[in-house]
Amino acid sequence: MRDKSILTDVDSLTMLQRVRFLFEKIRGYELLGSRDHPADFNLVRAEYINTRVRFLALLFSVLTPLWIPVDYFILPESDFGMMVVARILFSLSLLALWVKASYVFSLSHARLRLLVLMVMPALFHLSTQFILGEHLDDEHLASYTFLPFLIIAIHCVFPLTLKEGCLLACFTIFTLSLDEVIQHRVFTLTSLNNLWLLAVIMGIAIWAQLSQLHMQLKLFEQATTDALTGLLTRRSFMTQAESELSRAERYNRTLSMALLDLDYFKRVNDNFGHQAGDKVLIAFASQLKEALRTTDIIGRYGGEEFIIVLPETSVEEARKVIQRVLDNCREMVIVHDNKEIRFTVSAGLGEVLVDVQSSIHYVDEALYKAKEDGRDRISLAPGERELLTE
């Protein structure tokens, strides 16, 4: 059942405020552009786009030459040879795209391949229009004018942001209209009717693109983030941490890691209940998000344990950041059923070396040492203590 107070608040909003509320509720800003998308999601979407580009390129490279026998029976003999050449060149170009798109390294590469996939059929369509010329008025050749609508419809299978979809739509429609521009037929009734129809189909395609993107974002969020705290799951954290370690090794930069554990958290659950425990976990996760940078990687490692990777941060700098987190937690008060809950945090800290899993083992040892020494403190991983005291 929906909260009546929420319903009252929404009912009191103006129309513009309601639209803004709905936009924020569905996180519409994620559909406008990819700037706020997680790096991992961009790679997943890039691979998703690339897979479909390869499939469509292979499909059209095979189907296009199969139409040559039809060309032979319905086209004038003077146009048949040129049409065969155009089909073979188009097919070979698509095969080249299928081969070249075997590997994708970034979202920008995937976007470029998608643009090429849309431009190639558009150029093939232009070539067929110039080859057929005045024969296009023949009703038997009506099928040769349907390709633009098929190209626009293909846009539906790709999960694109509104910005990407609109730019690709404008570029595609412009390319498809070049023959009309060259022959000065843009403002004829037939051309305007075709442009209007293309725009309508493109609008539906963009809606389909946004729907796919929204669904993928929701599924990705469910798969990679902890439902309670909104932080990364352990598996997702490991993936991003390994990627960050590779980058640090490539550019010879430092990478620090911290493992944090809420002290006596079981007592919170036993004395105040699990809902109170959830409140504490959520509050602590919020504290981490506020204290750390957007470039830092934060995950829920398990239960009341949280793990952080701080890129381009020395252990000494990371120690100051983590100490600030511990200080804030010490002063924080969580109210549950009119009862105040206070908590402290212990942390193990060290530099990420060799691999992420080994580094976790070292900072886990440091965390255990912090617990032994009385909790509510930071302990450095073996080797880091000597380094900082020198």
N, C-alpha and C positions, 0 to 999 in steps of 0.2 A: 504493500500500500504506500502511495506517495505521501510525503510529509506535507501536512496542510499549510505549514508556515512557508514552505517553498512555493506552493501553489499561490498563496497570497502575495508573496514577493514578486512572482512572475506576472501575476494579474495587474499589479500596480505599475508595471513598466510601460513606457511608451512603445509605439510600434518599432521605432528605430532601436531602442534598447532591447526589445525582444529579439530582433534580428541579430543584434550583436551577441546577446546571451546564447542564442541557438548556435551561432557561428563558433563561439568559444567552446560550447558544450560538445560539438562534434569535431572540435579541433580543426576548423576549416583552414587555419593558417598552414597546416601541413599539406593541404591540397593545392595551395597557391604556388608554392615553390619548394625546392628540395634543400634549402639552406638549413632548416632546422631538423632535417632527417638524420638519424644516427648513421655513422659511417658504415657500420655493418649492414644496415638496411639498404644503403645505396649500392653496396656490392651485390647484395641479393637481388635487388631490382635490376641492376645492370646485367646480371647473368640471366634473369628472367626475360628481359627484352632481347638479349642477344640470342637466346634459344629460339625465340619466335622469329627473329630476323633470319636466322639460318634455315629454319623450317620453311618459311615462305619463299626464301630465295631458291631453295632446292625445288620446292613444289612448282614454282613458276618457270624455272629453268627447264623442267621436264615437260610441263604442259604446253608451253609456248610453241615448240617445234611440232607438236602433235596436231596443230591447227593448219599446218602447211597443206595437207591434202584438201582441206576445205577451201583454202586460198586458191588452189589449182582449179577447182570447179566453179567458183563464183567470181573470181577477179578477172579483169581483162588481161590478156596475155602480156600487154606492155607493162603492167604493174606487178605481175606475179614475181618476176625475178628480183626486183627491188624489195618486195615484201619478204621474200625468203631470206635475203641478206640481212634485213632489219631484224627478223625473228632470230636468226642464228647469232647475230651480234648481241642481241638482248639476252638470249639464253646463256651465252658464254660469260657475259658480264655478271649475271646472277650466280653462275657457278663459281666465278672468282670471288664474289662476295661470300658465298657459302664457305669457301675454303679459308679466306682471310679472316672470317669471323669465328674461327675455331677457338680462339682464345680472347678473353675479354679481361682487361686490367682495371677498368674504372668505368664510372657512369658516363663520363664524357666520351669514351670510346664507343660505348653502347649507343649513345645518342647519335654519334656520327654515322654509325652503321645503319641505324634506323632512317636517318635522313637520306643516305645513299639508296636504301631500299625503296623509299618513296619517290626519289628523283628518277631512278632508272625506268620504272613503268611510265612515268609522266613523259620522259624523253622518247620512249618507244611509241607512246600514243601520238606525240607530235610528229614523229617520223611517218607514222601510218597516215596521218591527216594530209601531209604534204605529198606522199606517194599517191594516194587515191584522188586528191584534188577534187575536180568537178564531179567525179563518180560517186561522191559521198551522198548525193541527192537520190541515188538509186535505193529503193526500199530494200533490196536484197542485201545491201551493205550496212543496214542499220546496226547490226551487231558490232561493227567496228567503232561505234561511237559510245559504247557502254563502259569502256575501260576506266574512264575517270571516276565513275560512280563506284566501281569495284575498288579502286585505289583508296578512295575516301572511306569506304566501308572497312578496309583493312585496318584503319587507325583504331578500330574498336578493340583489337586484341592486345593492345599495349597499355600498361598501367603508367600513365603520364600525369604530371602536375598540370594545373590550368595553364601556367606559363608555357610549359613545353608543348602542350597540346595546341594552344593557339598559334604559337610560332610555327610549328610543323604544319598546321592547317593553312596558314597564310602562304607559306612557302610552296606547299603542294598545289594549292589552288592557283597561285600565280604562275607556276610552271605549266600547269595544265591549260592556262588561258593564253599562253604565249602565241599560239597559232592565231587566236582571235585578234590579239594585239597587232601582230605582224600584218595580218590581212585587213586591219581596220574594220573589224566586225564586232567590236566589244559592245557597242550600244545598239545592236540590232535586237529585235524582240526575241529571237531564238537564243542568242547568246546570254541575254539577261535572264531568260527563263532557266537556262542551264546553270548559270551562276547561282541563282536563287535556290535551285534544287540541290546543288552541291553544298551550299551553305547550310541548308536544313539538315542534310545527311551528316555534315561535319559537326553540327551542333549535337546531334544524337551520339555521334562517335566520341566527342569530347566528354559528354555525360558518362558514357560507358567507361572511358579511360579513368575518370575521377572515381567512379564506383569501384573499379578494380583496385585502384591505388588505396582508397579508403579501407577496403577489405584487407589488403596486404599489410597495411600499417597496423590494423587491429590484430591480425594474426601474429605479426612480428612482435608486437608489444606483449601479447599473451605468452609467446614462446621465450622471450628474452628478459622479461622483467618480473620481479617478485610481486605477486598480487597485493600483498599487505603494505610493503614499504615503497613500491615503485622503483626500487633499485634493480640493478642487473642480477640475474640469476647466476649461480655459480658457474654453470657451463658457458653462459654468454660472457661473463667476466673473464674466464680463462682464454676464450677466443680473442677478445679485445686486448688482453694483457700480452699475449704472445705476439700479436701484431705490433703493439707498441714497443715491445722488446726488440723486435726485428728492426724497427725504425731507429731505435736508440743505438743499436749496434752499427747500423749503416752510417749514421751521422756522428758516431762517437760521442753520444750524449748520455748523461746520467739518468737513472730511472730508480725511484725509491718506492718501497712497498711498506704498508702498515696493515697489521691485523689487529682489530679491536674487539674487545669482548666486554659485555655489560656485567659488572660485578654483582654477584649474588642475585642474579635475575630469577632464579627458581623461587627465591623468597617472595619476590613480587607476585608471581603467579599463585603461590601458596597462600599468601596473606591477603591479596586484593582480588584475585581471580584472573583468568586468562584474558578477559577483555581489557583489564588494566594493563596487563603485560603487553597486549597489542598496542595500546596507547603509547606505552613507553618506547616500543620499537619504532612506531611511526614518528614520534617526536625526535628520537635519535637520528633516524634517517633524514628527517627534515634539517636537523642541525648539520649533518654532514654535507647536504646539498648546499646549504647557505655558506658554510665555512670554506668549501673547496671550489676550485675553478671548474669551468665547464669542460676543460680539457682533461681533468682528472677522471680516472675510471673508478667508480664506486660499485661494490656488489655486496649482496647478502651472502655470506659464505656458508651459513647454516645456523639455525636457531637464533641465538643472540650474538653471533659472531659476524663481523663485517670486515671487508677487505678493501683496500684502496691502493691504487697505483698512481704515483705522481710523476708525470713525464717532465724531463728537463729540470729536475729538482734534486739537489744534493740531500744527503741524510740530515745534515744540520738544518737546512731550510725546512725540510719535511718535519723535523722534530718541533720546530716552532709552530707549524700549522696544526699538528696533532695535539700539541700542548694546549693550544687555544680551544680546540674541540673539547678536550678533557675539562678545562676550566669552565667552559660554558655549560657542560653537562652537570658539573658539580653545583652550579647555581640554579639549574633548571628545576621547576616544580610542576609535576603533573597532577592534576586534580581529577579524581575518580570517585563518584558517589560521596562527594563532599569530604574526601580524604586526600591528603597531600602525599604524593609519592616522590621521593628523591632517589637519584641513582648516580653511580660513578662508573667510570670506564677505565679499563686497563688496555695497554697497547704494546705490541712488539713492532719494532721498526728496523728496516735494513735496506740495503741496495739490491736491486734485482740483478743477479749475475747468472750466467750460463743459461738457465731456463727458468720459467716461471714456477714450475712445481718444486724445484729445489729451493728456490727463494722463499716460497711459502713455508717450507719445512724450517728454514732458518728463523723467519720472523715468528713462527709458531713457538719455537724454542724460547725466543725472546719474550713472547707473551706469557709463557709459562713462568719465566723468571720474574716478570712483573707481578704475577699473581703470588708467587712465593715471597716476594719482598714487601708485600702488604697491600697490593692492588692500588687503583687510582693513580697510576703512574705509567711512564713510558720506559721500556727496557729495549736496549739496542741488541741487534743480532750479533752472534759471535764474530769478532773481527772489527765490527763497527765501533765498539767501546774503546778499543786500543787506538783506533784511528782518530777518534774525536778528543781523546785525552792527551794526544801527543802535542 
